Amino acid sequence: MVTGDIKERERKGVPRRSTRRVGAFEYRLRLPGELATHMIKADMQDGVLGITVPKAEAARPRRVQISESGEGAREDAARSGAAAGGGTTAA
């Protein structure tokens, strides 16, 4: 939840009709469950508020390296070699 106050600017000269919004505001947003709350950052630049909420490590996708090993991998390699014409056939 983001909350704040918008204050009226001090004006000089003749008062005129005002259509600017003043007062308190509140902004709520539902976020996914797995967040790194200790790494939330907020900054304001040129009147624009930017909020960065990173995902927790547990929620990030992982890459798993798959390597061929074991007896099944050798049989598959032999079959693919035979299909390419490099294998032997038994009579």
N, C-alpha and C positions, 0 to 999 in steps of 0.2 A: 504494500500500500504506500502510495506517495501522497503526502499532504503538504499544504503550503498556504500562504496568504498573498493575495494581490493587493497592494496598497495603492491608494490614490496618489498620483504625483502632485507635487506642490506646483501651483500655477501662478503665474504673474499676469497682471492685466485684468481685463473685464471677464467675469465669469460667464461662461456660455453653457448651453445644454451639453450634457455628457452622456455618451452611450458606452463608455468603457466599463468593463466588468471589474468590480472590486470585492474583496472579502476572502473568505476561506474556501479552499477547494480540496477535494479528495479524489484520488484515482486508484482504482483497484483492478488487479489483473490476476487471473488464475494461471499459475505456472506449473509445469510438469513437476513430479515428485522429487527426482534425484538432482539436486542442485548443490553447488559448492558455495554455501552461504558465506563462508569466511573470505571468499574472493570477490564479492560484489563490489563494483566500482561505480561511482556516479561523478559526472562532471558537467559543468554548464559552460557553454561557449556561444557567444552571440545571442544570448537569451534562450537557447535551446538546451534542455536537460537531456543528457544521454546517460542511460543506465546499462551496465554490462553485467549479466548474470550468467556465469559459466556453468556448464553441466558438471556433475560430479564424475570422477574417474570411473565409478561403477556403472554409470549410465552411458558412457561413451562406447561406441563399437570397437571391438578388438580385432586385430588381424592375427591369424594363427598360421604359422609357416607349416606347410604340409610337405613331408619328404617321403619318398618311396623307400621302403626298407622291408625286409622279411621275405619269406618264401613266395607269398602271393604276388609281390611286385616283380620277382624274377620270372614267374610263369606268364604274367601279363606282358612283359618285355619280350619274352620268347615268342609268344603268339603274335605280337605286332610285327616282329621281325620276319616270321614265316609268312604273314599276310603280304608283306612287302616283297617277298621273293627271296629273302635272305636265309630262310630256315631250311631244314631238311625234312623229308617225309619218310616214314617207315612203311615197308611193304608187308 
